[in-house]
């Protein structure tokens, strides 16, 4: 037995809708079937890209980004976040002087 299918309603500009209708007609399928295939391929590709990125965090410097509750916060050279450094500039300067 297959899983129940869920309904999704989308809105698009008239010219895009006309293009979808023409493409579906050219492929001899219903417009909803074409849209389902396109969305399914997109979601599968994005999910695959997310797993690939999760396996390779050093790609494009992502290893130096850590999640925080408000989004992403880059880690500064001393291990603290940049907004932490900005708020505590004097302490940051002291750490730089001590490291020299």
Secondary structure, DSSP 8 states (H G I E B T S, - for coil): -------------HHHHHHHHHHHHHTTS-HHHHHHHHHHHHHHHHHHHHHHHHH-TTGGGGGGEEEETTEEEEB-TTSSBHHHHHHTHHHHHHHHHHH-
